[in-house]
Amino acid sequence: MIETLQKNRSGAQDMMEMVANTVVRIDALWLTTIDRKGDTLQMEGEAGSITAVANFITELKKSGYFQQVEIKNTKENDLIPGVETYGFVMTVNIAPPSTGQPATQAVGTSQAPQPAAKGRS
């Protein structure tokens, strides 16, 4: 149980680091809210251009950490007169971890069973 809690805690930290690393690579884009429900994130934010939103989507997909990125809403905001910004809402699914082996397989069970040593039963 403690191992599961620790894994979930570090998984959330890794997920937030990946979101943060993706956001900082995009000019003129910032997130205002992130809401996690299971393996789905809903993110809301602002961007200086539609291109910045498109670049963010591309970077999320390229990260390998997220899949099924879907824009729910994008609209031009008039927050500051004369400054063009776009608000957006999107959902992304967190990709399952890729470990190279099925998650249900126990560690060390990929080898064929070895015969017992002589003199032991």
N, CA, C and O atoms as a GROMACS GRO file, in nm:
protein
  484
    1MET      N    1   0.082  -0.119   0.000
    1MET     CA    2   0.000   0.000   0.000
    1MET      C    3   0.087   0.125   0.000
    1MET      O    4   0.061   0.218  -0.076
    2ILE      N    5   0.189   0.129   0.085
    2ILE     CA    6   0.277   0.246   0.091
    2ILE      C    7   0.350   0.262  -0.041
    2ILE      O    8   0.369   0.375  -0.088
    3GLU      N    9   0.393   0.151  -0.102
    3GLU     CA   10   0.461   0.158  -0.231
    3GLU      C   11   0.370   0.219  -0.338
    3GLU      O   12   0.416   0.299  -0.420
    4THR      N   13   0.242   0.182  -0.337
    4THR     CA   14   0.147   0.237  -0.432
    4THR      C   15   0.130   0.387  -0.412
    4THR      O   16   0.129   0.464  -0.508
    5LEU      N   17   0.117   0.430  -0.286
    5LEU     CA   18   0.104   0.573  -0.257
    5LEU      C   19   0.228   0.649  -0.302
    5LEU      O   20   0.217   0.756  -0.360
    6GLN      N   21   0.346   0.593  -0.274
    6GLN     CA   22   0.471   0.658  -0.314
    6GLN      C   23   0.479   0.667  -0.466
    6GLN      O   24   0.520   0.770  -0.520
    7LYS      N   25   0.441   0.559  -0.537
    7LYS     CA   26   0.444   0.559  -0.682
    7LYS      C   27   0.350   0.664  -0.739
    7LYS      O   28   0.386   0.736  -0.832
    8ASN      N   29   0.228   0.674  -0.684
    8ASN     CA   30   0.131   0.773  -0.730
    8ASN      C   31   0.181   0.915  -0.703
    8ASN      O   32   0.160   1.005  -0.785
    9ARG      N   33   0.246   0.935  -0.589
    9ARG     CA   34   0.297   1.068  -0.556
    9ARG      C   35   0.406   1.109  -0.654
    9ARG      O   36   0.405   1.221  -0.706
   10SER      N   37   0.501   1.018  -0.678
   10SER     CA   38   0.608   1.053  -0.771
   10SER      C   39   0.554   1.062  -0.913
   10SER      O   40   0.606   1.140  -0.993
   11GLY      N   41   0.454   0.985  -0.947
   11GLY     CA   42   0.392   0.994  -1.080
   11GLY      C   43   0.329   1.129  -1.103
   11GLY      O   44   0.342   1.186  -1.212
   12ALA      N   45   0.262   1.183  -1.002
   12ALA     CA   46   0.202   1.316  -1.013
   12ALA      C   47   0.311   1.422  -1.026
   12ALA      O   48   0.296   1.517  -1.103
   13GLN      N   49   0.418   1.406  -0.952
   13GLN     CA   50   0.528   1.502  -0.960
   13GLN      C   51   0.591   1.496  -1.100
   13GLN      O   52   0.619   1.601  -1.159
   14ASP      N   53   0.612   1.377  -1.152
   14ASP     CA   54   0.667   1.363  -1.287
   14ASP      C   55   0.575   1.427  -1.390
   14ASP      O   56   0.621   1.494  -1.483
   15MET      N   57   0.444   1.405  -1.374
   15MET     CA   58   0.348   1.461  -1.468
   15MET      C   59   0.352   1.614  -1.465
   15MET      O   60   0.349   1.677  -1.571
   16MET      N   61   0.358   1.672  -1.347
   16MET     CA   62   0.363   1.818  -1.337
   16MET      C   63   0.494   1.873  -1.395
   16MET      O   64   0.495   1.979  -1.457
   17GLU      N   65   0.603   1.802  -1.375
   17GLU     CA   66   0.730   1.844  -1.434
   17GLU      C   67   0.724   1.841  -1.586
   17GLU      O   68   0.776   1.930  -1.652
   18MET      N   69   0.660   1.738  -1.641
   18MET     CA   70   0.648   1.728  -1.786
   18MET      C   71   0.560   1.842  -1.841
   18MET      O   72   0.593   1.899  -1.945
   19VAL      N   73   0.451   1.874  -1.773
   19VAL     CA   74   0.367   1.986  -1.816
   19VAL      C   75   0.448   2.115  -1.810
   19VAL      O   76   0.448   2.194  -1.905
   20ALA      N   77   0.518   2.136  -1.700
   20ALA     CA   78   0.597   2.258  -1.684
   20ALA      C   79   0.706   2.267  -1.790
   20ALA      O   80   0.727   2.374  -1.848
   21ASN      N   81   0.775   2.157  -1.816
   21ASN     CA   82   0.881   2.158  -1.918
   21ASN      C   83   0.825   2.185  -2.057
   21ASN      O   84   0.893   2.244  -2.141
   22THR      N   85   0.703   2.143  -2.083
   22THR     CA   86   0.640   2.167  -2.212
   22THR      C   87   0.597   2.313  -2.225
   22THR      O   88   0.616   2.375  -2.330
   23VAL      N   89   0.541   2.369  -2.119
   23VAL     CA   90   0.494   2.508  -2.121
   23VAL      C   91   0.610   2.605  -2.143
   23VAL      O   92   0.597   2.699  -2.220
   24VAL      N   93   0.722   2.583  -2.076
   24VAL     CA   94   0.833   2.678  -2.087
   24VAL      C   95   0.895   2.679  -2.227
   24VAL      O   96   0.964   2.775  -2.262
   25ARG      N   97   0.872   2.577  -2.306
   25ARG     CA   98   0.925   2.575  -2.443
   25ARG      C   99   0.840   2.656  -2.541
   25ARG      O  100   0.879   2.676  -2.656
   26ILE      N  101   0.724   2.702  -2.496
   26ILE     CA  102   0.632   2.774  -2.583
   26ILE      C  103   0.630   2.921  -2.541
   26ILE      O  104   0.599   2.954  -2.426
   27ASP      N  105   0.663   3.009  -2.635
   27ASP     CA  106   0.658   3.152  -2.607
   27ASP      C  107   0.513   3.198  -2.598
   27ASP      O  108   0.427   3.151  -2.672
   28ALA      N  109   0.489   3.290  -2.507
   28ALA     CA  110   0.358   3.357  -2.494
   28ALA      C  111   0.244   3.260  -2.464
   28ALA      O  112   0.136   3.272  -2.522
   29LEU      N  113   0.267   3.165  -2.374
   29LEU     CA  114   0.162   3.073  -2.332
   29LEU      C  115   0.177   3.046  -2.184
   29LEU      O  116   0.288   3.023  -2.136
   30TRP      N  117   0.067   3.050  -2.111
   30TRP     CA  118   0.070   3.019  -1.969
   30TRP      C  119  -0.058   2.948  -1.932
   30TRP      O  120  -0.164   2.974  -1.988
   31LEU      N  121  -0.046   2.859  -1.835
   31LEU     CA  122  -0.162   2.784  -1.785
   31LEU      C  123  -0.218   2.854  -1.664
   31LEU      O  124  -0.143   2.905  -1.580
   32THR      N  125  -0.350   2.857  -1.654
   32THR     CA  126  -0.415   2.918  -1.538
   32THR      C  127  -0.473   2.814  -1.444
   32THR      O  128  -0.479   2.837  -1.323
   33THR      N  129  -0.516   2.698  -1.497
   33THR     CA  130  -0.564   2.590  -1.411
   33THR      C  131  -0.531   2.455  -1.474
   33THR      O  132  -0.526   2.439  -1.596
   34ILE      N  133  -0.507   2.358  -1.386
   34ILE     CA  134  -0.491   2.218  -1.426
   34ILE      C  135  -0.576   2.137  -1.330
   34ILE      O  136  -0.562   2.150  -1.208
   35ASP      N  137  -0.663   2.054  -1.384
   35ASP     CA  138  -0.750   1.970  -1.302
   35ASP      C  139  -0.732   1.826  -1.348
   35ASP      O  140  -0.751   1.795  -1.465
   36ARG      N  141  -0.696   1.739  -1.254
   36ARG     CA  142  -0.674   1.598  -1.288
   36ARG      C  143  -0.789   1.514  -1.235
   36ARG      O  144  -0.826   1.522  -1.118
   37LYS      N  145  -0.844   1.432  -1.324
   37LYS     CA  146  -0.945   1.334  -1.287
   37LYS      C  147  -0.902   1.202  -1.348
   37LYS      O  148  -0.914   1.181  -1.469
   38GLY      N  149  -0.851   1.113  -1.264
   38GLY     CA  150  -0.799   0.985  -1.313
   38GLY      C  151  -0.679   1.008  -1.400
   38GLY      O  152  -0.581   1.070  -1.358
   39ASP      N  153  -0.685   0.959  -1.523
   39ASP     CA  154  -0.575   0.974  -1.618
   39ASP      C  155  -0.599   1.088  -1.716
   39ASP      O  156  -0.532   1.095  -1.820
   40THR      N  157  -0.693   1.177  -1.686
   40THR     CA  158  -0.724   1.288  -1.775
   40THR      C  159  -0.694   1.420  -1.706
   40THR      O  160  -0.730   1.441  -1.590
   41LEU      N  161  -0.629   1.509  -1.779
   41LEU     CA  162  -0.604   1.644  -1.731
   41LEU      C  163  -0.689   1.740  -1.812
   41LEU      O  164  -0.699   1.728  -1.934
   42GLN      N  165  -0.750   1.835  -1.743
   42GLN     CA  166  -0.812   1.948  -1.812
   42GLN      C  167  -0.726   2.069  -1.782
   42GLN      O  168  -0.703   2.102  -1.665
   43MET      N  169  -0.678   2.133  -1.887
   43MET     CA  170  -0.592   2.249  -1.870
   43MET      C  171  -0.658   2.370  -1.933
   43MET      O  172  -0.713   2.364  -2.043
   44GLU      N  173  -0.651   2.482  -1.862
   44GLU     CA  174  -0.699   2.609  -1.913
   44GLU      C  175  -0.583   2.706  -1.911
   44GLU      O  176  -0.496   2.699  -1.824
   45GLY      N  177  -0.581   2.795  -2.009
   45GLY     CA  178  -0.472   2.891  -2.014
   45GLY      C  179  -0.497   3.004  -2.110
   45GLY      O  180  -0.606   3.018  -2.166
   46GLU      N  181  -0.393   3.083  -2.128
   46GLU     CA  182  -0.394   3.198  -2.218
   46GLU      C  183  -0.273   3.189  -2.308
   46GLU      O  184  -0.169   3.134  -2.269
   47ALA      N  185  -0.286   3.242  -2.428
   47ALA     CA  186  -0.174   3.243  -2.522
   47ALA      C  187  -0.176   3.373  -2.601
   47ALA      O  188  -0.281   3.435  -2.619
   48GLY      N  189  -0.059   3.413  -2.646
   48GLY     CA  190  -0.048   3.535  -2.725
   48GLY      C  191  -0.088   3.515  -2.870
   48GLY      O  192  -0.105   3.612  -2.944
   49SER      N  193  -0.104   3.389  -2.911
   49SER     CA  194  -0.145   3.362  -3.050
   49SER      C  195  -0.203   3.220  -3.059
   49SER      O  196  -0.181   3.136  -2.972
   50ILE      N  197  -0.275   3.198  -3.166
   50ILE     CA  198  -0.326   3.064  -3.193
   50ILE      C  199  -0.209   2.970  -3.223
   50ILE      O  200  -0.214   2.852  -3.190
   51THR      N  201  -0.104   3.024  -3.284
   51THR     CA  202   0.014   2.944  -3.314
   51THR      C  203   0.077   2.889  -3.186
   51THR      O  204   0.124   2.775  -3.184
   52ALA      N  205   0.078   2.969  -3.079
   52ALA     CA  206   0.133   2.922  -2.951
   52ALA      C  207   0.052   2.804  -2.898
   52ALA      O  208   0.109   2.709  -2.845
   53VAL      N  209  -0.080   2.808  -2.913
   53VAL     CA  210  -0.166   2.697  -2.869
   53VAL      C  211  -0.135   2.573  -2.952
   53VAL      O  212  -0.123   2.463  -2.898
   54ALA      N  213  -0.123   2.590  -3.084
   54ALA     CA  214  -0.090   2.477  -3.172
   54ALA      C  215   0.046   2.418  -3.137
   54ALA      O  216   0.061   2.295  -3.136
   55ASN      N  217   0.144   2.503  -3.109
   55ASN     CA  218   0.277   2.455  -3.072
   55ASN      C  219   0.273   2.378  -2.939
   55ASN      O  220   0.344   2.279  -2.923
   56PHE      N  221   0.191   2.424  -2.846
   56PHE     CA  222   0.176   2.355  -2.718
   56PHE      C  223   0.119   2.216  -2.739
   56PHE      O  224   0.167   2.119  -2.680
   57ILE      N  225   0.018   2.204  -2.824
   57ILE     CA  226  -0.042   2.074  -2.854
   57ILE      C  227   0.063   1.981  -2.914
   57ILE      O  228   0.074   1.864  -2.876
   58THR      N  229   0.141   2.033  -3.009
   58THR     CA  230   0.247   1.954  -3.072
   58THR      C  231   0.348   1.905  -2.970
   58THR      O  232   0.388   1.789  -2.971
   59GLU      N  233   0.391   1.994  -2.881
   59GLU     CA  234   0.491   1.957  -2.779
   59GLU      C  235   0.435   1.854  -2.680
   59GLU      O  236   0.507   1.764  -2.637
   60LEU      N  237   0.306   1.867  -2.644
   60LEU     CA  238   0.244   1.769  -2.555
   60LEU      C  239   0.247   1.630  -2.619
   60LEU      O  240   0.281   1.532  -2.554
   61LYS      N  241   0.210   1.624  -2.747
   61LYS     CA  242   0.209   1.495  -2.817
   61LYS      C  243   0.349   1.438  -2.832
   61LYS      O  244   0.368   1.317  -2.817
   62LYS      N  245   0.448   1.523  -2.863
   62LYS     CA  246   0.585   1.477  -2.882
   62LYS      C  247   0.649   1.430  -2.752
   62LYS      O  248   0.743   1.351  -2.754
   63SER      N  249   0.599   1.477  -2.639
   63SER     CA  250   0.661   1.443  -2.510
   63SER      C  251   0.655   1.294  -2.481
   63SER      O  252   0.741   1.242  -2.409
   64GLY      N  253   0.556   1.224  -2.535
   64GLY     CA  254   0.538   1.083  -2.505
   64GLY      C  255   0.468   1.059  -2.372
   64GLY      O  256   0.435   0.945  -2.339
   65TYR      N  257   0.447   1.164  -2.297
   65TYR     CA  258   0.384   1.151  -2.167
   65TYR      C  259   0.233   1.172  -2.175
   65TYR      O  260   0.159   1.133  -2.084
   66PHE      N  261   0.188   1.232  -2.283
   66PHE     CA  262   0.045   1.261  -2.300
   66PHE      C  263  -0.003   1.206  -2.433
   66PHE      O  264   0.075   1.192  -2.528
   67GLN      N  265  -0.131   1.176  -2.439
   67GLN     CA  266  -0.193   1.130  -2.562
   67GLN      C  267  -0.334   1.186  -2.569
   67GLN      O  268  -0.385   1.239  -2.470
   68GLN      N  269  -0.395   1.176  -2.684
   68GLN     CA  270  -0.532   1.223  -2.706
   68GLN      C  271  -0.552   1.366  -2.656
   68GLN      O  272  -0.633   1.390  -2.567
   69VAL      N  273  -0.477   1.459  -2.713
   69VAL     CA  274  -0.491   1.600  -2.680
   69VAL      C  275  -0.612   1.653  -2.757
   69VAL      O  276  -0.619   1.640  -2.879
   70GLU      N  277  -0.705   1.714  -2.685
   70GLU     CA  278  -0.828   1.762  -2.748
   70GLU      C  279  -0.859   1.904  -2.700
   70GLU      O  280  -0.868   1.930  -2.581
   71ILE      N  281  -0.874   1.995  -2.796
   71ILE     CA  282  -0.913   2.133  -2.765
   71ILE      C  283  -1.064   2.135  -2.741
   71ILE      O  284  -1.142   2.090  -2.826
   72LYS      N  285  -1.104   2.185  -2.628
   72LYS     CA  286  -1.247   2.198  -2.598
   72LYS      C  287  -1.300   2.335  -2.639
   72LYS      O  288  -1.413   2.348  -2.685
   73ASN      N  289  -1.214   2.439  -2.622
   73ASN     CA  290  -1.259   2.574  -2.649
   73ASN      C  291  -1.137   2.664  -2.669
   73ASN      O  292  -1.039   2.654  -2.595
   74THR      N  293  -1.143   2.750  -2.768
   74THR     CA  294  -1.042   2.854  -2.789
   74THR      C  295  -1.116   2.979  -2.832
   74THR      O  296  -1.202   2.974  -2.921
   75LYS      N  297  -1.084   3.092  -2.769
   75LYS     CA  298  -1.150   3.217  -2.808
   75LYS      C  299  -1.057   3.334  -2.782
   75LYS      O  300  -0.974   3.332  -2.692
   76GLU      N  301  -1.074   3.437  -2.863
   76GLU     CA  302  -0.997   3.558  -2.845
   76GLU      C  303  -1.053   3.633  -2.724
   76GLU      O  304  -1.174   3.649  -2.709
   77ASN      N  305  -0.962   3.679  -2.639
   77ASN     CA  306  -1.002   3.753  -2.519
   77ASN      C  307  -0.972   3.901  -2.536
   77ASN      O  308  -0.879   3.939  -2.608
   78ASP      N  309  -1.050   3.982  -2.471
   78ASP     CA  310  -1.027   4.126  -2.468
   78ASP      C  311  -0.988   4.169  -2.328
   78ASP      O  312  -1.039   4.268  -2.275
   79LEU      N  313  -0.895   4.094  -2.267
   79LEU     CA  314  -0.854   4.124  -2.130
   79LEU      C  315  -0.788   4.260  -2.119
   79LEU      O  316  -0.815   4.336  -2.026
   80ILE      N  317  -0.700   4.290  -2.213
   80ILE     CA  318  -0.629   4.417  -2.215
   80ILE      C  319  -0.655   4.480  -2.351
   80ILE      O  320  -0.621   4.420  -2.454
   81PRO      N  321  -0.714   4.600  -2.355
   81PRO     CA  322  -0.741   4.663  -2.485
   81PRO      C  323  -0.613   4.678  -2.568
   81PRO      O  324  -0.511   4.725  -2.517
   82GLY      N  325  -0.620   4.638  -2.694
   82GLY     CA  326  -0.506   4.650  -2.784
   82GLY      C  327  -0.409   4.533  -2.778
   82GLY      O  328  -0.316   4.528  -2.858
   83VAL      N  329  -0.429   4.439  -2.685
   83VAL     CA  330  -0.341   4.322  -2.674
   83VAL      C  331  -0.424   4.199  -2.709
   83VAL      O  332  -0.527   4.172  -2.647
   84GLU      N  333  -0.377   4.128  -2.808
   84GLU     CA  334  -0.449   4.010  -2.855
   84GLU      C  335  -0.406   3.887  -2.774
   84GLU      O  336  -0.289   3.850  -2.778
   85THR      N  337  -0.498   3.824  -2.703
   85THR     CA  338  -0.471   3.699  -2.633
   85THR      C  339  -0.585   3.601  -2.662
   85THR      O  340  -0.696   3.640  -2.699
   86TYR      N  341  -0.553   3.475  -2.645
   86TYR     CA  342  -0.650   3.369  -2.671
   86TYR      C  343  -0.660   3.279  -2.549
   86TYR      O  344  -0.559   3.226  -2.501
   87GLY      N  345  -0.781   3.261  -2.499
   87GLY     CA  346  -0.804   3.167  -2.392
   87GLY      C  347  -0.831   3.030  -2.451
   87GLY      O  348  -0.889   3.019  -2.560
   88PHE      N  349  -0.790   2.926  -2.381
   88PHE     CA  350  -0.815   2.791  -2.432
   88PHE      C  351  -0.844   2.696  -2.317
   88PHE      O  352  -0.803   2.718  -2.203
   89VAL      N  353  -0.918   2.592  -2.351
   89VAL     CA  354  -0.946   2.480  -2.260
   89VAL      C  355  -0.917   2.354  -2.340
   89VAL      O  356  -0.965   2.339  -2.453
   90MET      N  357  -0.839   2.264  -2.282
   90MET     CA  358  -0.808   2.139  -2.350
   90MET      C  359  -0.805   2.025  -2.250
   90MET      O  360  -0.787   2.045  -2.130
   91THR      N  361  -0.822   1.906  -2.302
   91THR     CA  362  -0.806   1.787  -2.220
   91THR      C  363  -0.697   1.701  -2.284
   91THR      O  364  -0.682   1.696  -2.406
   92VAL      N  365  -0.622   1.633  -2.198
   92VAL     CA  366  -0.520   1.539  -2.244
   92VAL      C  367  -0.527   1.416  -2.156
   92VAL      O  368  -0.556   1.425  -2.036
   93ASN      N  369  -0.500   1.302  -2.215
   93ASN     CA  370  -0.491   1.179  -2.138
   93ASN      C  371  -0.345   1.151  -2.108
   93ASN      O  372  -0.259   1.169  -2.194
   94ILE      N  373  -0.318   1.109  -1.987
   94ILE     CA  374  -0.182   1.073  -1.948
   94ILE      C  375  -0.154   0.936  -2.006
   94ILE      O  376  -0.228   0.840  -1.983
   95ALA      N  377  -0.045   0.926  -2.081
   95ALA     CA  378  -0.007   0.800  -2.145
   95ALA      C  379   0.040   0.702  -2.038
   95ALA      O  380   0.104   0.743  -1.941
   96PRO      N  381   0.010   0.573  -2.053
   96PRO     CA  382   0.060   0.475  -1.958
   96PRO      C  383   0.212   0.469  -1.965
   96PRO      O  384   0.270   0.492  -2.071
   97PRO      N  385   0.277   0.440  -1.852
   97PRO     CA  386   0.423   0.434  -1.854
   97PRO      C  387   0.473   0.324  -1.946
   97PRO      O  388   0.412   0.217  -1.955
   98SER      N  389   0.582   0.350  -2.013
   98SER     CA  390   0.640   0.251  -2.103
   98SER      C  391   0.764   0.194  -2.035
   98SER      O  392   0.866   0.261  -2.022
   99THR      N  393   0.753   0.069  -1.993
   99THR     CA  394   0.862   0.006  -1.920
   99THR      C  395   0.932  -0.101  -2.002
   99THR      O  396   1.034  -0.156  -1.958
  100GLY      N  397   0.880  -0.132  -2.120
  100GLY     CA  398   0.942  -0.236  -2.201
  100GLY      C  399   0.888  -0.373  -2.171
  100GLY      O  400   0.917  -0.468  -2.244
  101GLN      N  401   0.808  -0.386  -2.066
  101GLN     CA  402   0.746  -0.514  -2.036
  101GLN      C  403   0.607  -0.489  -1.980
  101GLN      O  404   0.582  -0.382  -1.924
  102PRO      N  405   0.516  -0.584  -1.994
  102PRO     CA  406   0.381  -0.564  -1.945
  102PRO      C  407   0.380  -0.532  -1.796
  102PRO      O  408   0.460  -0.585  -1.719
  103ALA      N  409   0.288  -0.445  -1.756
  103ALA     CA  410   0.282  -0.401  -1.617
  103ALA      C  411   0.247  -0.515  -1.522
  103ALA      O  412   0.282  -0.510  -1.404
  104THR      N  413   0.178  -0.619  -1.571
  104THR     CA  414   0.136  -0.729  -1.484
  104THR      C  415   0.246  -0.832  -1.464
  104THR      O  416   0.234  -0.918  -1.377
  105GLN      N  417   0.352  -0.825  -1.543
  105GLN     CA  418   0.459  -0.924  -1.531
  105GLN      C  419   0.549  -0.890  -1.412
  105GLN      O  420   0.595  -0.777  -1.399
  106ALA      N  421   0.572  -0.988  -1.327
  106ALA     CA  422   0.659  -0.966  -1.211
  106ALA      C  423   0.803  -0.954  -1.256
  106ALA      O  424   0.844  -1.015  -1.354
  107VAL      N  425   0.878  -0.874  -1.185
  107VAL     CA  426   1.019  -0.854  -1.217
  107VAL      C  427   1.093  -0.986  -1.202
  107VAL      O  428   1.075  -1.056  -1.102
  108GLY      N  429   1.175  -1.021  -1.300
  108GLY     CA  430   1.256  -1.142  -1.292
  108GLY      C  431   1.184  -1.267  -1.341
  108GLY      O  432   1.241  -1.376  -1.333
  109THR      N  433   1.062  -1.255  -1.391
  109THR     CA  434   0.990  -1.374  -1.436
  109THR      C  435   0.999  -1.394  -1.586
  109THR      O  436   0.933  -1.482  -1.640
  110SER      N  437   1.080  -1.313  -1.654
  110SER     CA  438   1.088  -1.327  -1.799
  110SER      C  439   1.177  -1.445  -1.840
  110SER      O  440   1.175  -1.484  -1.956
  111GLN      N  441   1.253  -1.502  -1.747
  111GLN     CA  442   1.339  -1.615  -1.778
  111GLN      C  443   1.262  -1.745  -1.757
  111GLN      O  444   1.169  -1.753  -1.678
  112ALA      N  445   1.305  -1.847  -1.832
  112ALA     CA  446   1.243  -1.979  -1.815
  112ALA      C  447   1.280  -2.034  -1.678
  112ALA      O  448   1.390  -2.007  -1.629
  113PRO      N  449   1.192  -2.111  -1.615
  113PRO     CA  450   1.222  -2.169  -1.485
  113PRO      C  451   1.346  -2.260  -1.494
  113PRO      O  452   1.363  -2.332  -1.593
  114GLN      N  453   1.430  -2.256  -1.394
  114GLN     CA  454   1.552  -2.336  -1.390
  114GLN      C  455   1.525  -2.462  -1.308
  114GLN      O  456   1.450  -2.459  -1.211
  115PRO      N  457   1.586  -2.575  -1.349
  115PRO     CA  458   1.566  -2.697  -1.271
  115PRO      C  459   1.630  -2.684  -1.134
  115PRO      O  460   1.727  -2.610  -1.116
  116ALA      N  461   1.578  -2.756  -1.039
  116ALA     CA  462   1.632  -2.754  -0.904
  116ALA      C  463   1.772  -2.815  -0.906
  116ALA      O  464   1.802  -2.904  -0.986
  117ALA      N  465   1.857  -2.766  -0.817
  117ALA     CA  466   1.994  -2.820  -0.806
  117ALA      C  467   1.989  -2.962  -0.756
  117ALA      O  468   1.897  -2.997  -0.682
  118LYS      N  469   2.087  -3.047  -0.795
  118LYS     CA  470   2.089  -3.186  -0.753
  118LYS      C  471   2.097  -3.194  -0.600
  118LYS      O  472   2.167  -3.117  -0.536
  119GLY      N  473   2.026  -3.287  -0.549
  119GLY     CA  474   2.029  -3.310  -0.404
  119GLY      C  475   1.925  -3.227  -0.330
  119GLY      O  476   1.912  -3.236  -0.208
  120ARG      N  477   1.851  -3.144  -0.405
  120ARG     CA  478   1.743  -3.065  -0.343
  120ARG      C  479   1.611  -3.100  -0.410
  120ARG      O  480   1.606  -3.137  -0.527
  121SER      N  481   1.506  -3.087  -0.335
  121SER     CA  482   1.375  -3.116  -0.393
  121SER      C  483   1.285  -2.998  -0.383
  121SER      O  484   1.170  -3.004  -0.428
   0.00000   0.00000   0.00000
